[in-house]
Amino acid sequence: MSATIERTAPHLDDAARGRLAALVAEVEADPARISVLFPAVARTVARGPSNPADPDGLRSPRLEDEARTALLVAAADAWSEEPGRLVDEVGQLYRFGDADEKRAVLRALPVLDIADAGLPLVADALRTNDVRLVAAALGPYAARHLDAASWRQGVLKCLFVGVPLDAVADLDARTDEELARMVADYGNERAAAGRSVPTDAWRILGRHPEAVAGRFPVPSEED
């Protein structure tokens, strides 16, 4: 079985791996084939959660995400001497894909060697209200490449749309006093409007109590 599949699609069963292996071989032989094969992965290889406790794939890749990542890694290897081709293809697959395909591209970014070229895709995802895209956008790639101001806004977006903060890669490591102050202001706006504060907010506020002392109301639980 392909080392690429072993590394990128650990949750596929043997039958699905066999189907994926055929697609990976096609992409290895002709990386341009990915534009045709990528959209069809869910019906030709597998579809479903890799973790039954996370059916929407907010915290972890779904099976189709893993399979699509394998195809992107195969294309990256085939285009190793033409990195611009990979960047162009990743952009096209995201722009013209449906929400599931966009999520898969975002999930694959951490294992693709495209430096900051994926940041426009992350920014686009964070402008949506699709919890699947917002969660995928704040994975390990964003943790490594997104600047502090944009990353903080991304975390706030998670609170706005209801993405659980345990979906955010390196949350505890990157949380700082400025983010805590921003979340406190967000909480005050919610309280002033008579709305409850998401419980997840306290994961941030609790790390920097000195930054929000006197700025925030008594905790309340999300409805």
Disulfide bonds with the S-S distance in Angstrom:
none
